[in-house]
Amino acid sequence: MVRVVFAFAALAAVALASGDAAAQALDGRLKTIVESKKIRIAHRVDSTPFSFVNERKQPTGYTIDICKSVVASLERQYKVSIEMVWVPVTSQNRFDVIANNQADIECGASTVTLGRMKQVDFSNFVFVESTGLAVLAKSGINSANDLAGKKVAVVAGTTNEQALVNKSKQIKLEVVRVKDRADGIAALESGKVDAYASDKLLLIGAKFADPKAMKLLPDDLSVEPYAIALPRGDWALRLAVNSALSHIMRGSEMAFIFNTWFGQIGFKPGTLMTAMFILNGLSD
């Protein structure tokens, strides 16, 4: 396996300390987490490779690994063993469970938007994605502009939907809203729609019946910064999580997690993502 080496890691190692930040004051849900020794983690079951359930029915993925590292950091900060309680969610209810105190953090493939900040808060960014389009390889469609007058499926209530609506104003495509990823894939494979829009790496990880029959278009319809969703206004938990993320991103752990999930497909962080890792490696 080719190991992904980040330019930021060497720079940050010189400029920043490597240890976990000192424990923050206990307040809000952070106080409950530490005192109960439990943290409820909302996770997606279908967002491969970021958050999904493996063959052993265990939550796994890039964001899941980051959240596990965050919990380990909280354990070190507060000198307590914390049990992770997994709460499966969908794209429709993932923020509701945080707002309604059914989970403490959400670890999936959630894009930060100002609209979503009215319901939840977010950690510092953990990934930068873009909205892409999958089509049948035999369709003759080679770019988003070829979809003029055609039907494109997208999961309702996602930032991908808004990106597709914006594109439809330019080329007059028909937006077909579906409930979830499985419905979008089924619609494309059955020919009910001409394309399916989602985050690009989620399209790469999608479970198509015949992956070779599919093609990913080169277009980027949006910029999608991912983060961990947190309770709105809970400053103590947000600060503790961001302290953990800063430690992870300025050390070798982030490179290991990234390489684990993306090294095998040859995906490496570009300029934008490398800058994100550097900027989020905040000093204590």
N, C-alpha and C positions, 0 to 999 in steps of 0.2 A: 504494500500500500504506500502510495506517495504521501509524504507528510507535508501538510500545509504549514508554511512558516510565515508568520505575520511580521511585517516590518515594524509595526508598533510595539511588539513585544520587547525587542532589543532596546528601543528608545525609552520605553516606559520603565524598564528594569533599571536603567541608569538614573532616571529622574525621580522615581517614586519609591516609597517604601513598599515592602511586599506583604506585610502582615495584615490581618483583619483589623478593621477599625475598632476603636474602643466601643464598648456596649453603649447604646443610646438609652435615654430615659424611657421607662416603661409607661405606656399610655395606650388607650384604645384597644384594638384587637391584638396588638403586639403584647400587651400585658396579659391578655387572655391566653395567647399562644404559649407564652413562657410559663405561666402559672399552671395551665392545664397539661402542658407538655405535648400538645397536639396542634397540628396545622392542617386545615382543610384546603386541599388543592383542587380546584376545578380544572378539568382537562378535556380536550377534544379527543374523540375516538377515531376520527377519520381524516385528520390533517397531516398525513404522511408528507415529509419526514420530520415535521415539527412536533406533533402531538398525536399519537395514535395508540391503539392497543395491539400488542404483539400476539403471537400464537399461544402464549401462556396467559393471555388475558391480563397482561400487566401494562400500565401506561409507560410509554417510551417515546423517544424522539429528541430532537435538538433542544427545544424549549424545555422539555421535561428534564433533561440533563442539567440545563442551566438552573432550573428551579431546585433540583436536588442539591446542587452546589450552594445555592442561596440558603437552603435549610441547614446545610452543614456549617455554613458561616454563622448563622444565628445560634446554632448549638455552641460554637466556639465563643461567640460574643457573650452569651449569657450563661455559659457553663451548665447546660442542661441538655438532656436527650429529648428530641422532639419527634413524635410519631407523625408520619405523613398519612393523612386520611384522604383517599382519592374520591372526587366527586365528578362523575361524567357529565358533560354538558354538550349542547349543540350550538351552532352559530346563532340561533335565535335567542337562547336563554343564558348564554355565557356571562353576560354582564348583570342580568337579573339576580343570579345566585350570589354575586358579590354584593350588590346593593341591598339585597334582602337578608344578608348575614347567614347564607347557607354555605358559603365558602369564604376563605380568607384571601386567597390569591387565585388568579386564573392564568394557566400556563398553556398556551396554544399557538395560534397564528393570528393574533389580534392586532389590527392596525390602529394606531393612535389617530384620533380625529378630535376636533373641538366639540363636535356634537356629542361624541361618546363621553367626553369629560364632564358633561352635565349629569351623567349617571355614575361614573366611576373615575378614579384616578389611574395613572399609569406610572410604571417605573421608567428609568432611562431606557433608551432603545436597546434591543438585543439582536435585531436583524433589520435589513432593508430589502424589501421585495418590490415586485412590480406586477401589475395585472397583465396576463398574457391570454392567448387564445389557442385552443386546440381544435383541429379540424381533421376530417378524414384525409388520409394521404392521397387518395384517388380523386379528391374533390376538385382539384385544379385551383384551389384557393391558396394564394401565396403571400398575401398581406391582408391587413385589416381592411384596407380600402376595397378589396375584392368582395367584401361582405355587404356591399350596398344592396338593399332590397332583400337581404336574406335574414334568416332567423338565428339568433344567438341566445343560448341559455346561460343563466347566471343565478347563483343562489340569492334569494331575496334578502334584503336587509344588510348586505355586505358592502364594503367600500368598492368591491369589484362591480357591483350593480351601478353605483354612481359613475364610475369610470366608463362603463358601457353606455349609460344614458348620455353622458357627455359626447361620446363618440357617435352615437346615433343622431345627434344634432348636426354632425358634419356629413355623414354619408347615408342617413335615413335607413339604418338597419332596424329590424324588429327585435326588441328585447323580450325574451321569454323567461319569466321568473319561475324558478323551481325551488323546492323545499330544502334540498340538501345536495351534497356532492354526488351521491349515488344517483339521484334523479337527473342531474345534469349530464353525467356520463351516459346513463341509459338513453336519454333523449338524443345525444349525439350519435351513439352507436346504432340506434334504431332508425336514424334518418329523420327524426321529427324536427331537428334543428340542424343548422349548417355548421355551427361552432359552439364551443363551450368556453366561457370566460372564467378565469380564476387566477390566483397567484401562480406565477410561473413554476416555482418549485413544487407547489401542490399538484400542478398538472403533470410534472415529471414523475411524481410519486403516486399518481392516481392509478387505481386498479382497473385498467381497461382490459376487456376480454382478450384483445389482440393488440398489444402496444405497437407492433410494427405497422398496424393499419392506421395509426394516428400520426399527426404532424403538429409540431408546435410552431406557430408563426413567430417571426422575429420582432414584431411590434411590442413596445412597452406602452400600455395605455395609462399607467399611473405610477406613482411612487408610493410604496406601502411600508412605512416604518413600524415594525413590530415591537411590542413591549408586554410586560407582565401587568395584567389588570389588577388594581388594588381598590380598597374601599375609599370612597370619595372623602377627602378632608382628614384622613387618618395620617397625620404627619409623621408619627413615630414609626409606624410600619413602613411607610414609604422611604423614610431616611435609612432604616435598617436594611431594607432590600437594596436600595441604591448603594449603600456602603459595601454590601456583599458583592454586588455587580461590579463595582469599581475595582475591588480586589481581584475578582475573577478575570476581568478584561485587561488588567495591566500585568498579568502573569502568564504562565504557560498553559494554564487550565483551559482558557478560552480557545487557544489553538488546538488543543487536544479534542475538545468537544466539536469544534467546527470540522476538523479532519475526520472524526468518527462518522459524521453524517453526510459529508459532502466530498471527502477525499476520493471515494471510490468512483464517483462520476466525474472526477476531474474539475469540480467547481471550486474556484478560488475567489477570495474576497477582492473586489475591484477597488478603485480609488474611493468611492463613496462609502463603502462598508468599512474599509480600513480606517478612514477618517472617523467614522462613527465609533469604532473600538478605541481609537486614541483619545477622542474627546470625552468618552465615558469612563476612561481610566482615571477618575478624579483622585486627587491626593486627599489624605485624611484631614 
